[in-house]
Amino acid sequence: METGTAEGLRIAIYSQDGFGLGHMQRTCSIAWEIYRLREEASILTFSDSQLGQFFPISPHHDYIKLPSIAKDSPGNWKATHLSMSFPEILHLRKQLI
């Protein structure tokens, strides 16, 4: 089994919007351009979107799907799928990132 090394450029991208295709498409384009310029780079995208797996990705690029949150009123956020309070889901998202 081949494993990665800690050498080379490591980049994290956060794709904020979980709705629509534009954010993920743009993220993939950015990752492809980074790979084109720096083939040794490892790129990890953190996203709210479940659609990351459906886009062609460059070599050395992968995704982490964060637990979903949604605004239910101005300034008030909640977990959309997990049975957790917002402070709990926020802590989990921070730990993943």
Jmol script that loads the backbone (N, CA, C; Angstrom):
load data "model"
ATOM      1  N   MET A   1       0.839  -1.170   0.000  1.00  0.00           N
ATOM      2  CA  MET A   1       0.000   0.000   0.000  1.00  0.00           C
ATOM      3  C   MET A   1       0.888   1.238   0.000  1.00  0.00           C
ATOM      4  N   GLU A   2       0.607   2.143  -0.889  1.00  0.00           N
ATOM      5  CA  GLU A   2       1.378   3.376  -0.982  1.00  0.00           C
ATOM      6  C   GLU A   2       0.716   4.435  -0.117  1.00  0.00           C
ATOM      7  N   THR A   3       1.508   5.173   0.616  1.00  0.00           N
ATOM      8  CA  THR A   3       0.956   6.233   1.456  1.00  0.00           C
ATOM      9  C   THR A   3       1.533   7.564   1.031  1.00  0.00           C
ATOM     10  N   GLY A   4       0.830   8.637   1.379  1.00  0.00           N
ATOM     11  CA  GLY A   4       1.297   9.974   1.051  1.00  0.00           C
ATOM     12  C   GLY A   4       2.430  10.392   1.955  1.00  0.00           C
ATOM     13  N   THR A   5       3.068  11.467   1.589  1.00  0.00           N
ATOM     14  CA  THR A   5       4.136  12.025   2.405  1.00  0.00           C
ATOM     15  C   THR A   5       3.725  13.402   2.881  1.00  0.00           C
ATOM     16  N   ALA A   6       4.429  13.905   3.857  1.00  0.00           N
ATOM     17  CA  ALA A   6       4.143  15.233   4.382  1.00  0.00           C
ATOM     18  C   ALA A   6       4.830  16.319   3.562  1.00  0.00           C
ATOM     19  N   GLU A   7       5.554  15.929   2.528  1.00  0.00           N
ATOM     20  CA  GLU A   7       6.266  16.902   1.712  1.00  0.00           C
ATOM     21  C   GLU A   7       5.320  17.564   0.718  1.00  0.00           C
ATOM     22  N   GLY A   8       5.696  18.756   0.295  1.00  0.00           N
ATOM     23  CA  GLY A   8       4.909  19.449  -0.720  1.00  0.00           C
ATOM     24  C   GLY A   8       3.887  20.391  -0.117  1.00  0.00           C
ATOM     25  N   LEU A   9       3.308  21.160  -0.986  1.00  0.00           N
ATOM     26  CA  LEU A   9       2.315  22.154  -0.616  1.00  0.00           C
ATOM     27  C   LEU A   9       1.000  21.474  -0.251  1.00  0.00           C
ATOM     28  N   ARG A  10       0.420  21.871   0.883  1.00  0.00           N
ATOM     29  CA  ARG A  10      -0.884  21.353   1.294  1.00  0.00           C
ATOM     30  C   ARG A  10      -1.846  22.522   1.407  1.00  0.00           C
ATOM     31  N   ILE A  11      -2.978  22.411   0.717  1.00  0.00           N
ATOM     32  CA  ILE A  11      -3.936  23.511   0.640  1.00  0.00           C
ATOM     33  C   ILE A  11      -5.307  23.024   1.080  1.00  0.00           C
ATOM     34  N   ALA A  12      -5.969  23.822   1.921  1.00  0.00           N
ATOM     35  CA  ALA A  12      -7.356  23.563   2.305  1.00  0.00           C
ATOM     36  C   ALA A  12      -8.228  24.638   1.665  1.00  0.00           C
ATOM     37  N   ILE A  13      -9.338  24.196   1.087  1.00  0.00           N
ATOM     38  CA  ILE A  13     -10.314  25.104   0.489  1.00  0.00           C
ATOM     39  C   ILE A  13     -11.639  24.871   1.204  1.00  0.00           C
ATOM     40  N   TYR A  14     -12.320  25.957   1.557  1.00  0.00           N
ATOM     41  CA  TYR A  14     -13.655  25.840   2.143  1.00  0.00           C
ATOM     42  C   TYR A  14     -14.665  26.354   1.129  1.00  0.00           C
ATOM     43  N   SER A  15     -15.549  25.477   0.699  1.00  0.00           N
ATOM     44  CA  SER A  15     -16.610  25.846  -0.232  1.00  0.00           C
ATOM     45  C   SER A  15     -17.882  25.990   0.584  1.00  0.00           C
ATOM     46  N   GLN A  16     -18.304  27.219   0.816  1.00  0.00           N
ATOM     47  CA  GLN A  16     -19.287  27.548   1.831  1.00  0.00           C
ATOM     48  C   GLN A  16     -20.713  27.145   1.509  1.00  0.00           C
ATOM     49  N   ASP A  17     -21.162  27.300   0.314  1.00  0.00           N
ATOM     50  CA  ASP A  17     -22.579  27.121   0.030  1.00  0.00           C
ATOM     51  C   ASP A  17     -22.919  25.681  -0.310  1.00  0.00           C
ATOM     52  N   GLY A  18     -23.912  25.139   0.355  1.00  0.00           N
ATOM     53  CA  GLY A  18     -24.349  23.780   0.083  1.00  0.00           C
ATOM     54  C   GLY A  18     -25.413  23.684  -0.992  1.00  0.00           C
ATOM     55  N   PHE A  19     -25.841  24.822  -1.548  1.00  0.00           N
ATOM     56  CA  PHE A  19     -26.889  24.830  -2.569  1.00  0.00           C
ATOM     57  C   PHE A  19     -26.307  25.227  -3.915  1.00  0.00           C
ATOM     58  N   GLY A  20     -26.806  24.624  -4.945  1.00  0.00           N
ATOM     59  CA  GLY A  20     -26.368  24.967  -6.290  1.00  0.00           C
ATOM     60  C   GLY A  20     -25.057  24.290  -6.650  1.00  0.00           C
ATOM     61  N   LEU A  21     -24.705  24.422  -7.911  1.00  0.00           N
ATOM     62  CA  LEU A  21     -23.510  23.763  -8.420  1.00  0.00           C
ATOM     63  C   LEU A  21     -22.330  24.704  -8.588  1.00  0.00           C
ATOM     64  N   GLY A  22     -22.570  25.999  -8.600  1.00  0.00           N
ATOM     65  CA  GLY A  22     -21.522  26.968  -8.904  1.00  0.00           C
ATOM     66  C   GLY A  22     -20.334  26.937  -7.968  1.00  0.00           C
ATOM     67  N   HIS A  23     -20.586  26.841  -6.667  1.00  0.00           N
ATOM     68  CA  HIS A  23     -19.488  26.861  -5.708  1.00  0.00           C
ATOM     69  C   HIS A  23     -18.569  25.652  -5.880  1.00  0.00           C
ATOM     70  N   MET A  24     -19.155  24.486  -6.033  1.00  0.00           N
ATOM     71  CA  MET A  24     -18.337  23.279  -6.179  1.00  0.00           C
ATOM     72  C   MET A  24     -17.616  23.259  -7.524  1.00  0.00           C
ATOM     73  N   GLN A  25     -18.285  23.740  -8.547  1.00  0.00           N
ATOM     74  CA  GLN A  25     -17.656  23.800  -9.870  1.00  0.00           C
ATOM     75  C   GLN A  25     -16.447  24.733  -9.833  1.00  0.00           C
ATOM     76  N   ARG A  26     -16.618  25.874  -9.183  1.00  0.00           N
ATOM     77  CA  ARG A  26     -15.523  26.842  -9.048  1.00  0.00           C
ATOM     78  C   ARG A  26     -14.387  26.259  -8.205  1.00  0.00           C
ATOM     79  N   THR A  27     -14.731  25.564  -7.137  1.00  0.00           N
ATOM     80  CA  THR A  27     -13.716  24.934  -6.292  1.00  0.00           C
ATOM     81  C   THR A  27     -12.900  23.918  -7.086  1.00  0.00           C
ATOM     82  N   CYS A  28     -13.574  23.117  -7.892  1.00  0.00           N
ATOM     83  CA  CYS A  28     -12.862  22.132  -8.725  1.00  0.00           C
ATOM     84  C   CYS A  28     -11.949  22.822  -9.723  1.00  0.00           C
ATOM     85  N   SER A  29     -12.414  23.916 -10.304  1.00  0.00           N
ATOM     86  CA  SER A  29     -11.585  24.665 -11.258  1.00  0.00           C
ATOM     87  C   SER A  29     -10.342  25.226 -10.581  1.00  0.00           C
ATOM     88  N   ILE A  30     -10.508  25.744  -9.376  1.00  0.00           N
ATOM     89  CA  ILE A  30      -9.368  26.277  -8.620  1.00  0.00           C
ATOM     90  C   ILE A  30      -8.379  25.152  -8.313  1.00  0.00           C
ATOM     91  N   ALA A  31      -8.895  24.008  -7.866  1.00  0.00           N
ATOM     92  CA  ALA A  31      -8.021  22.874  -7.547  1.00  0.00           C
ATOM     93  C   ALA A  31      -7.264  22.393  -8.785  1.00  0.00           C
ATOM     94  N   TRP A  32      -7.941  22.323  -9.932  1.00  0.00           N
ATOM     95  CA  TRP A  32      -7.262  21.921 -11.174  1.00  0.00           C
ATOM     96  C   TRP A  32      -6.140  22.890 -11.516  1.00  0.00           C
ATOM     97  N   GLU A  33      -6.390  24.185 -11.352  1.00  0.00           N
ATOM     98  CA  GLU A  33      -5.365  25.185 -11.677  1.00  0.00           C
ATOM     99  C   GLU A  33      -4.182  25.084 -10.713  1.00  0.00           C
ATOM    100  N   ILE A  34      -4.457  24.872  -9.434  1.00  0.00           N
ATOM    101  CA  ILE A  34      -3.368  24.676  -8.469  1.00  0.00           C
ATOM    102  C   ILE A  34      -2.543  23.463  -8.868  1.00  0.00           C
ATOM    103  N   TYR A  35      -3.213  22.367  -9.206  1.00  0.00           N
ATOM    104  CA  TYR A  35      -2.495  21.158  -9.624  1.00  0.00           C
ATOM    105  C   TYR A  35      -1.656  21.424 -10.872  1.00  0.00           C
ATOM    106  N   ARG A  36      -2.212  22.165 -11.821  1.00  0.00           N
ATOM    107  CA  ARG A  36      -1.481  22.469 -13.050  1.00  0.00           C
ATOM    108  C   ARG A  36      -0.195  23.236 -12.743  1.00  0.00           C
ATOM    109  N   LEU A  37      -0.276  24.153 -11.788  1.00  0.00           N
ATOM    110  CA  LEU A  37       0.882  24.980 -11.439  1.00  0.00           C
ATOM    111  C   LEU A  37       1.848  24.285 -10.484  1.00  0.00           C
ATOM    112  N   ARG A  38       1.311  23.447  -9.602  1.00  0.00           N
ATOM    113  CA  ARG A  38       2.123  22.790  -8.565  1.00  0.00           C
ATOM    114  C   ARG A  38       1.666  21.346  -8.413  1.00  0.00           C
ATOM    115  N   GLU A  39       2.164  20.464  -9.252  1.00  0.00           N
ATOM    116  CA  GLU A  39       1.696  19.074  -9.276  1.00  0.00           C
ATOM    117  C   GLU A  39       1.897  18.334  -7.961  1.00  0.00           C
ATOM    118  N   GLU A  40       2.828  18.790  -7.139  1.00  0.00           N
ATOM    119  CA  GLU A  40       3.071  18.099  -5.869  1.00  0.00           C
ATOM    120  C   GLU A  40       2.061  18.497  -4.792  1.00  0.00           C
ATOM    121  N   ALA A  41       1.243  19.504  -5.057  1.00  0.00           N
ATOM    122  CA  ALA A  41       0.309  20.018  -4.053  1.00  0.00           C
ATOM    123  C   ALA A  41      -0.780  18.999  -3.723  1.00  0.00           C
ATOM    124  N   SER A  42      -1.140  18.944  -2.444  1.00  0.00           N
ATOM    125  CA  SER A  42      -2.298  18.174  -1.985  1.00  0.00           C
ATOM    126  C   SER A  42      -3.377  19.176  -1.614  1.00  0.00           C
ATOM    127  N   ILE A  43      -4.584  18.965  -2.121  1.00  0.00           N
ATOM    128  CA  ILE A  43      -5.670  19.922  -1.938  1.00  0.00           C
ATOM    129  C   ILE A  43      -6.839  19.199  -1.286  1.00  0.00           C
ATOM    130  N   LEU A  44      -7.321  19.750  -0.179  1.00  0.00           N
ATOM    131  CA  LEU A  44      -8.453  19.170   0.527  1.00  0.00           C
ATOM    132  C   LEU A  44      -9.552  20.219   0.600  1.00  0.00           C
ATOM    133  N   THR A  45     -10.725  19.885   0.081  1.00  0.00           N
ATOM    134  CA  THR A  45     -11.864  20.796   0.100  1.00  0.00           C
ATOM    135  C   THR A  45     -12.821  20.390   1.205  1.00  0.00           C
ATOM    136  N   PHE A  46     -13.180  21.354   2.040  1.00  0.00           N
ATOM    137  CA  PHE A  46     -14.214  21.185   3.055  1.00  0.00           C
ATOM    138  C   PHE A  46     -15.463  21.843   2.497  1.00  0.00           C
ATOM    139  N   SER A  47     -16.579  21.137   2.526  1.00  0.00           N
ATOM    140  CA  SER A  47     -17.776  21.665   1.890  1.00  0.00           C
ATOM    141  C   SER A  47     -19.031  21.260   2.634  1.00  0.00           C
ATOM    142  N   ASP A  48     -20.045  22.117   2.535  1.00  0.00           N
ATOM    143  CA  ASP A  48     -21.372  21.787   3.038  1.00  0.00           C
ATOM    144  C   ASP A  48     -22.146  20.964   2.014  1.00  0.00           C
ATOM    145  N   SER A  49     -21.692  20.969   0.785  1.00  0.00           N
ATOM    146  CA  SER A  49     -22.412  20.342  -0.321  1.00  0.00           C
ATOM    147  C   SER A  49     -22.179  18.835  -0.384  1.00  0.00           C
ATOM    148  N   GLN A  50     -23.237  18.113  -0.695  1.00  0.00           N
ATOM    149  CA  GLN A  50     -23.139  16.673  -0.919  1.00  0.00           C
ATOM    150  C   GLN A  50     -22.728  16.372  -2.357  1.00  0.00           C
ATOM    151  N   LEU A  51     -22.549  17.402  -3.173  1.00  0.00           N
ATOM    152  CA  LEU A  51     -22.310  17.214  -4.600  1.00  0.00           C
ATOM    153  C   LEU A  51     -20.844  17.081  -4.978  1.00  0.00           C
ATOM    154  N   GLY A  52     -19.934  17.247  -4.044  1.00  0.00           N
ATOM    155  CA  GLY A  52     -18.515  17.189  -4.361  1.00  0.00           C
ATOM    156  C   GLY A  52     -18.090  15.924  -5.064  1.00  0.00           C
ATOM    157  N   GLN A  53     -18.678  14.824  -4.682  1.00  0.00           N
ATOM    158  CA  GLN A  53     -18.303  13.534  -5.268  1.00  0.00           C
ATOM    159  C   GLN A  53     -18.716  13.397  -6.728  1.00  0.00           C
ATOM    160  N   PHE A  54     -19.577  14.279  -7.223  1.00  0.00           N
ATOM    161  CA  PHE A  54     -20.064  14.170  -8.595  1.00  0.00           C
ATOM    162  C   PHE A  54     -19.261  14.983  -9.598  1.00  0.00           C
ATOM    163  N   PHE A  55     -18.306  15.761  -9.120  1.00  0.00           N
ATOM    164  CA  PHE A  55     -17.479  16.571 -10.007  1.00  0.00           C
ATOM    165  C   PHE A  55     -16.154  15.872 -10.258  1.00  0.00           C
ATOM    166  N   PRO A  56     -15.632  15.992 -11.476  1.00  0.00           N
ATOM    167  CA  PRO A  56     -14.297  15.433 -11.724  1.00  0.00           C
ATOM    168  C   PRO A  56     -13.271  16.224 -10.917  1.00  0.00           C
ATOM    169  N   ILE A  57     -12.408  15.513 -10.233  1.00  0.00           N
ATOM    170  CA  ILE A  57     -11.415  16.200  -9.415  1.00  0.00           C
ATOM    171  C   ILE A  57     -10.021  15.945  -9.964  1.00  0.00           C
ATOM    172  N   SER A  58      -9.152  16.882  -9.663  1.00  0.00           N
ATOM    173  CA  SER A  58      -7.765  16.766 -10.102  1.00  0.00           C
ATOM    174  C   SER A  58      -7.045  15.730  -9.237  1.00  0.00           C
ATOM    175  N   PRO A  59      -5.922  15.226  -9.723  1.00  0.00           N
ATOM    176  CA  PRO A  59      -5.099  14.370  -8.866  1.00  0.00           C
ATOM    177  C   PRO A  59      -4.706  15.146  -7.597  1.00  0.00           C
ATOM    178  N   HIS A  60      -4.574  14.454  -6.518  1.00  0.00           N
ATOM    179  CA  HIS A  60      -4.159  15.027  -5.227  1.00  0.00           C
ATOM    180  C   HIS A  60      -5.224  15.952  -4.640  1.00  0.00           C
ATOM    181  N   HIS A  61      -6.484  15.763  -5.013  1.00  0.00           N
ATOM    182  CA  HIS A  61      -7.589  16.582  -4.503  1.00  0.00           C
ATOM    183  C   HIS A  61      -8.644  15.645  -3.923  1.00  0.00           C
ATOM    184  N   ASP A  62      -9.153  16.000  -2.750  1.00  0.00           N
ATOM    185  CA  ASP A  62     -10.213  15.200  -2.142  1.00  0.00           C
ATOM    186  C   ASP A  62     -11.152  16.126  -1.375  1.00  0.00           C
ATOM    187  N   TYR A  63     -12.276  15.564  -0.890  1.00  0.00           N
ATOM    188  CA  TYR A  63     -13.317  16.328  -0.211  1.00  0.00           C
ATOM    189  C   TYR A  63     -13.615  15.767   1.162  1.00  0.00           C
ATOM    190  N   ILE A  64     -14.028  16.672   2.046  1.00  0.00           N
ATOM    191  CA  ILE A  64     -14.660  16.288   3.304  1.00  0.00           C
ATOM    192  C   ILE A  64     -15.996  17.014   3.333  1.00  0.00           C
ATOM    193  N   LYS A  65     -17.074  16.257   3.464  1.00  0.00           N
ATOM    194  CA  LYS A  65     -18.415  16.829   3.557  1.00  0.00           C
ATOM    195  C   LYS A  65     -18.679  17.130   5.028  1.00  0.00           C
ATOM    196  N   LEU A  66     -18.875  18.414   5.339  1.00  0.00           N
ATOM    197  CA  LEU A  66     -19.144  18.828   6.712  1.00  0.00           C
ATOM    198  C   LEU A  66     -20.605  18.571   7.072  1.00  0.00           C
ATOM    199  N   PRO A  67     -20.901  18.345   8.358  1.00  0.00           N
ATOM    200  CA  PRO A  67     -22.292  18.202   8.766  1.00  0.00           C
ATOM    201  C   PRO A  67     -23.080  19.464   8.392  1.00  0.00           C
ATOM    202  N   SER A  68     -24.279  19.263   7.887  1.00  0.00           N
ATOM    203  CA  SER A  68     -25.079  20.366   7.348  1.00  0.00           C
ATOM    204  C   SER A  68     -25.675  21.238   8.441  1.00  0.00           C
ATOM    205  N   ILE A  69     -25.710  22.540   8.145  1.00  0.00           N
ATOM    206  CA  ILE A  69     -26.378  23.521   8.995  1.00  0.00           C
ATOM    207  C   ILE A  69     -27.241  24.403   8.096  1.00  0.00           C
ATOM    208  N   ALA A  70     -28.240  25.043   8.701  1.00  0.00           N
ATOM    209  CA  ALA A  70     -29.103  25.955   7.951  1.00  0.00           C
ATOM    210  C   ALA A  70     -29.557  27.072   8.877  1.00  0.00           C
ATOM    211  N   LYS A  71     -29.786  28.228   8.285  1.00  0.00           N
ATOM    212  CA  LYS A  71     -30.300  29.368   9.041  1.00  0.00           C
ATOM    213  C   LYS A  71     -31.818  29.237   9.077  1.00  0.00           C
ATOM    214  N   ASP A  72     -32.397  29.191  10.279  1.00  0.00           N
ATOM    215  CA  ASP A  72     -33.854  29.078  10.355  1.00  0.00           C
ATOM    216  C   ASP A  72     -34.532  30.408  10.663  1.00  0.00           C
ATOM    217  N   SER A  73     -33.743  31.403  11.069  1.00  0.00           N
ATOM    218  CA  SER A  73     -34.219  32.774  11.243  1.00  0.00           C
ATOM    219  C   SER A  73     -32.978  33.666  11.276  1.00  0.00           C
ATOM    220  N   PRO A  74     -33.132  34.971  11.143  1.00  0.00           N
ATOM    221  CA  PRO A  74     -31.945  35.835  11.121  1.00  0.00           C
ATOM    222  C   PRO A  74     -31.032  35.602  12.332  1.00  0.00           C
ATOM    223  N   GLY A  75     -29.798  35.220  12.055  1.00  0.00           N
ATOM    224  CA  GLY A  75     -28.805  35.004  13.106  1.00  0.00           C
ATOM    225  C   GLY A  75     -28.942  33.702  13.872  1.00  0.00           C
ATOM    226  N   ASN A  76     -29.882  32.848  13.489  1.00  0.00           N
ATOM    227  CA  ASN A  76     -30.104  31.598  14.214  1.00  0.00           C
ATOM    228  C   ASN A  76     -29.865  30.412  13.284  1.00  0.00           C
ATOM    229  N   TRP A  77     -28.884  29.586  13.635  1.00  0.00           N
ATOM    230  CA  TRP A  77     -28.511  28.429  12.826  1.00  0.00           C
ATOM    231  C   TRP A  77     -28.858  27.154  13.564  1.00  0.00           C
ATOM    232  N   LYS A  78     -29.061  26.082  12.801  1.00  0.00           N
ATOM    233  CA  LYS A  78     -29.355  24.781  13.412  1.00  0.00           C
ATOM    234  C   LYS A  78     -28.765  23.672  12.549  1.00  0.00           C
ATOM    235  N   ALA A  79     -28.571  22.518  13.160  1.00  0.00           N
ATOM    236  CA  ALA A  79     -28.155  21.327  12.419  1.00  0.00           C
ATOM    237  C   ALA A  79     -29.351  20.854  11.606  1.00  0.00           C
ATOM    238  N   THR A  80     -29.118  20.479  10.348  1.00  0.00           N
ATOM    239  CA  THR A  80     -30.248  20.071   9.510  1.00  0.00           C
ATOM    240  C   THR A  80     -30.514  18.572   9.536  1.00  0.00           C
ATOM    241  N   HIS A  81     -29.513  17.759   9.805  1.00  0.00           N
ATOM    242  CA  HIS A  81     -29.721  16.314   9.770  1.00  0.00           C
ATOM    243  C   HIS A  81     -29.406  15.629  11.097  1.00  0.00           C
ATOM    244  N   LEU A  82     -28.389  16.070  11.773  1.00  0.00           N
ATOM    245  CA  LEU A  82     -27.988  15.427  13.022  1.00  0.00           C
ATOM    246  C   LEU A  82     -28.787  15.987  14.193  1.00  0.00           C
ATOM    247  N   SER A  83     -29.054  15.158  15.159  1.00  0.00           N
ATOM    248  CA  SER A  83     -29.780  15.573  16.352  1.00  0.00           C
ATOM    249  C   SER A  83     -28.780  16.150  17.356  1.00  0.00           C
ATOM    250  N   MET A  84     -28.320  17.370  17.048  1.00  0.00           N
ATOM    251  CA  MET A  84     -27.322  18.048  17.879  1.00  0.00           C
ATOM    252  C   MET A  84     -27.697  19.516  17.985  1.00  0.00           C
ATOM    253  N   SER A  85     -27.314  20.136  19.090  1.00  0.00           N
ATOM    254  CA  SER A  85     -27.509  21.580  19.224  1.00  0.00           C
ATOM    255  C   SER A  85     -26.539  22.291  18.281  1.00  0.00           C
ATOM    256  N   PHE A  86     -26.814  23.570  18.015  1.00  0.00           N
ATOM    257  CA  PHE A  86     -25.907  24.288  17.128  1.00  0.00           C
ATOM    258  C   PHE A  86     -24.498  24.388  17.717  1.00  0.00           C
ATOM    259  N   PRO A  87     -24.325  24.673  19.016  1.00  0.00           N
ATOM    260  CA  PRO A  87     -22.956  24.681  19.552  1.00  0.00           C
ATOM    261  C   PRO A  87     -22.242  23.335  19.369  1.00  0.00           C
ATOM    262  N   GLU A  88     -22.965  22.235  19.497  1.00  0.00           N
ATOM    263  CA  GLU A  88     -22.353  20.913  19.297  1.00  0.00           C
ATOM    264  C   GLU A  88     -21.940  20.704  17.842  1.00  0.00           C
ATOM    265  N   ILE A  89     -22.814  21.058  16.916  1.00  0.00           N
ATOM    266  CA  ILE A  89     -22.505  20.852  15.499  1.00  0.00           C
ATOM    267  C   ILE A  89     -21.388  21.790  15.060  1.00  0.00           C
ATOM    268  N   LEU A  90     -21.377  22.998  15.605  1.00  0.00           N
ATOM    269  CA  LEU A  90     -20.307  23.947  15.297  1.00  0.00           C
ATOM    270  C   LEU A  90     -18.963  23.404  15.786  1.00  0.00           C
ATOM    271  N   HIS A  91     -18.950  22.851  16.988  1.00  0.00           N
ATOM    272  CA  HIS A  91     -17.721  22.258  17.529  1.00  0.00           C
ATOM    273  C   HIS A  91     -17.249  21.099  16.649  1.00  0.00           C
ATOM    274  N   LEU A  92     -18.168  20.251  16.224  1.00  0.00           N
ATOM    275  CA  LEU A  92     -17.819  19.126  15.362  1.00  0.00           C
ATOM    276  C   LEU A  92     -17.229  19.615  14.039  1.00  0.00           C
ATOM    277  N   ARG A  93     -17.854  20.622  13.437  1.00  0.00           N
ATOM    278  CA  ARG A  93     -17.347  21.171  12.174  1.00  0.00           C
ATOM    279  C   ARG A  93     -15.940  21.747  12.365  1.00  0.00           C
ATOM    280  N   LYS A  94     -15.724  22.445  13.473  1.00  0.00           N
ATOM    281  CA  LYS A  94     -14.390  23.002  13.753  1.00  0.00           C
ATOM    282  C   LYS A  94     -13.359  21.890  13.909  1.00  0.00           C
ATOM    283  N   GLN A  95     -13.732  20.818  14.580  1.00  0.00           N
ATOM    284  CA  GLN A  95     -12.809  19.697  14.767  1.00  0.00           C
ATOM    285  C   GLN A  95     -12.445  19.058  13.429  1.00  0.00           C
ATOM    286  N   LEU A  96     -13.406  18.942  12.530  1.00  0.00           N
ATOM    287  CA  LEU A  96     -13.145  18.348  11.219  1.00  0.00           C
ATOM    288  C   LEU A  96     -12.214  19.223  10.386  1.00  0.00           C
ATOM    289  N   ILE A  97     -12.411  20.517  10.508  1.00  0.00           N
ATOM    290  CA  ILE A  97     -11.554  21.445   9.749  1.00  0.00           C
ATOM    291  C   ILE A  97     -10.209  21.566  10.432  1.00  0.00           C
TER     292      ILE A  97
END
end "model"
wireframe off; spacefill off
backbone 0.3
color backbone group
